Amino acid sequence: MFGWLLRLVVSCLDVLREVLASVLGESAGKIVDWLSWKISGTHKIQRISSSYKGLDKMRRIEKCLGNSQHKELQNFREYTSVSELSATILKVKNISAAKDPEFIARIDTTFHPMCEINKLTKEATTLKRTKYDVENEEHEMTLLSLWNSLQPDRELESRVSEMWGDIGFQGNDPATDFRGMGVLGLQNLHYLAKNKKTGAKLLAASNHPQYGFSLAITSINLTAILMQMLESGLLRSHFYFKCCHGGSRSVTLNDLHEAHCSILADFVRFYQDRKPATIMEFNTHKAAYTEVLKEKLSSDSPLLEIVQ
């Protein structure tokens, strides 16, 4: 009876904490956290782990770690190893198996998705910072494969050619267009062209007589938005939803490519539905779409639609 009443009191305090933090700021919330800890003997992260599930749990845990007074926990996105992250949490919070065996048992399922997303973020950031190199055979072969996938019936006349404009590059040498997003921009576009029927459909849509756009440049622009969402944390909700509700434990670079395909196809629909008067309105509609995407990723259903 006493245990049930204690859990009820702590649960009410957790609700009060959210209200006070939103009205008075995190300092007020931390006072309630301290009171809950004194009453229950458990830290907030332990209570979140036992009381919430799925995406809601992961969002709350990230917020809890981010608001910690301990630098090691604030930097939770730096951890790619579940054992290292969990060891840090257990040490900082002084949690032992004897004190909370259920929390220990849940560590892998709780923090595995987080570390997977952290690993993906680092890999994507490295690719973004890797400059396209015309002397790199792999880069050049991927670029040629991109052309062949989008233009299977046309042979590229030369490496530097006006023909690149037909699939949406700005100049005669696509290498210059990848400067902002590096090799990641190339890989995202290549994945779309190589693996998705949607690639051909989007290329056709880009040639619309009134509402056309440059496909390659648009893809690179959307890669930039995708990375902004990943680095800010918003895109993490999409991957958490996939892990927690989609039955997959892994998050790989292909998942980022899939997300790029999804938002590119969605943006093209959005852009052409708005019937821009001229291509000069492109950035205005891109900014509007970015806000729509933020709202989607902040919702309770942040999973992006998979395109074929």
N, C-alpha and C positions, 0 to 999 in steps of 0.2 A: 504494500500500500504506500509506504513512504517513498519507495523507488519510483513508483508511477507519479506521485505528486511532485517529486523532485524533477523528473523529466518534463512535466507540464510547466513548472515554474521556469526552467531553463529555456524551454521552447518559447514561452511568452517573452522572456528577456531577449531572445534572438530576434523576435519580431520587433520589439521595442528598439533594439539596436539599429535595425534598418531604418526605422522612422526617424530616430534622433540623428543618425548619420546623414540622412538626406536633408534634414532641416538645419541642423547645427554644425554638420561637418564630421569628419572622421574622428576627431578628438573625442567628441561626445560618444561616438560609437565604441571607441576603444575602452572607455570607462565601463560601459555595459559589458563588453567582452571580459574585462577583468573581474567584474562582479559574477558573471556566469562561471568563469573559471574557479573562483573561490567557492561557489556553491556546489558545482558539479565535480570539480577536479579534472575536467576535460577542457582541452583547448577548442577553439572554434572550428579548426580544420577537422578535428575528430568528430564533432557534432554534425558538420556538413556531410562528412563521409558516410555517416550512419543514417542521416535523415533525408537525404536527397538522392535522386537518381539521374542518370543520363546527362543530357546537355545542361540542365539546371544545376546539377552538382558540379560539373566542370567549370561553369561560369563563376559559381560562388567560390570554388576553391582558388581559381585564378585571382579573383578579387581579394580574397583573404590573404594570399601570398603577396600580392602586389602592395597591399596596405600594411604589410608587416613592418615592424621597426628594425628588423634584422636584414641587413644587406644581402645575406646569403639567400634569403627567401624571396626578397624583392626581385632578385635576378633569376627567378625560376625558369625563364625562357632560355637561359644559357645551358641548361642541363639536357643532355641527350641520353643519359643512362638512368634507368629507373632506380638502380641500386644506389647511385651517387645522390640522386635527388631525395630519395626516401631516407637515406642515412643522414643527410643534412637536416631534414625536417625532424627526424626522431631525436637527433642530438640537440638542436636548437630548442625544441619544445619539451625535451626530457620525457619522451614517451617510450615506454618499454612494453614488451610482450606481456609481462605480468600485469601492467596497469591497464592495457587495452588490447587484448589478443585479437579482437575482431577487427580493429583498425589495422593491425599488422597483417592480418589475413587478406585485407582488401587493398593493400598497397599496390600490388602489380596491376590489378584491373583499374585502379584509380589513376595511377600516374603513367601507365604505359602509353595511352593516347597522347598525353601532354608531351612526353619525351619524343614520340614519333613526329609530332608537329614541329617541335623545336629542331629536330634533325632535318626535316624538310625545309624549314625556313633558312637554316644555315646553308644547305645545298643550293637552294634557289638564289640566295644572296651571292654565293660564290659565282654561279653562272651569270648572274646579272653583272657582276664586276669583271667578268672575263671578256676582254675585247675580242671582237671578230678579227681573225688574223688570216689574211689572204695567203699567207705562207703555210697555214695549217691545213693539211690534207683533209682531216676530218671535217673541219668547218666548210671547206670548199665542196666536199662530196655531199654534205647535208644540204647545202644551198642548191646544188644541181638536182638532187633528189626532190627538193621542194618544187623546182620548176617542172620536172617530169611528172610529178603527181598532179599538179594543177593544169598542166598543158601536155597531156600524154600524146597528143597528135601533132605537136609542133616541136621541132628541134631548135634548140637555142643556137643562134647564129654565132655568138661569141660570148666569152665570159663577161665582158663589159659591152652592154648593148641597150638600145632603147626598148627592146622587147620586155625588159623587166617591168616597165611601166604598165604592161598589160595585166600583171597580177598585183599591181598597186604599190610598187616602189616609186620613190620620188625621182631618183636619178638613174644613170646608166650603170652604176655600180651599187648593188644592194648593201655592200659592206658598210657604206657610209650611213645607211638608215638604221643600222643596229647599234650605233654609238651609245644611245641612251640606255638600252636594256641588254646590251651585250649578247652573249651566246644564248641567254634565256629567251630573248625575243625570237631568235632563229629557231630554237627547239620547239617553242610553243606553236609557231606557224607551221613548222614541218610536221609536227604531230597531227595538227588539224588536217593538213593536206594529205598526209599518208594514211591516216586511220579513220577519217570521218567522211561519209558521203556528204555531210553538211558543207565540207570545204568547197566542193564544186558548186553547191547551191549558193553559198555566200559569194563566190566569185561571180556567178551569174547576176546575183542581186546587186553587186557592186557596179555593174554596167547598166543599171537602170537609167533610162534617158533623162529622168527628172531628179531622182533621189539617189543617184550614184555616189560612190565614195571609193577611196583607195584601199583595197583590202589589206595589203601588207602593212601599210602605215597604220591603219585602224587596228590591226592585230597587235602591233607594237605599242600603240597607245593604250589598248586594253590590258596588255601585259604590265604596263606601268601602273595602271589602276589596281590590278590584281596584287602587285607587290605592295602597294600602299596599304591595301586591305589586310594583307598577311602581316606586314610589319606593325600595323596599328593594333592588330589582334582581332579585328572583325572577322576575317576569313577563317580564323581558328574555329569559330562556331560551326561552319560548314563541315569541317573535318571532324570535329567532335561529334556532330550529329551522325556522320557516316560511321564512326567507330562505335558510338554508344547505341545507335538504333538501327544501323545497317548491317551489323554482324561482322564487320571487318576490323581486325586488330592493327593492320598496317596502314601507314600513310606514306606514299611514295611520290616521286617526281611525276609519275604518270597521273596521279590524282590532281596535281597542280595543272598539268596539261589539260586534263578533263575540265577543270574549273575554268580555265581560259576559253576552251571551246564553248562552254555553257554561256559565259558572260558575253563573248563575242557574238554568238548567235542571238542572244537576248537583246544586246545593244542594237544590232542591225534591225531587228523587228521594231524596237522602240524608235529608232531614228527614222525609219521609213514610214512608220505609222504617223509620225508627227509632220510628215510632208514638208521638209525644209524648202524654203524658197530658193536658196542657193547653197552651194557647198561652204560658203563663208559662215553659215550658221552651225557648222559641224561642232565647233568647240562649245557653243552654247548648249547644244543637245547632249554633248558628252558630259558636261558638268551636271546637267539635270539628271542624266542616267546614273551618274555616280551617287547622287543623293538617294535615288530609288534603290540602288544596290546596297547602300549602307543600311537603309531601312529594312531590306530583306534579310541581311545578315545579322541584324540586331533583333529579329523577330524570334518567335518560338519555333519556327519552321525555316531554318536558314539553309536547308539543303538545296543546292543549285540543281536545276534540271539537267539530266544527262542527255546529250544530243547524239544522234546516230551518224 
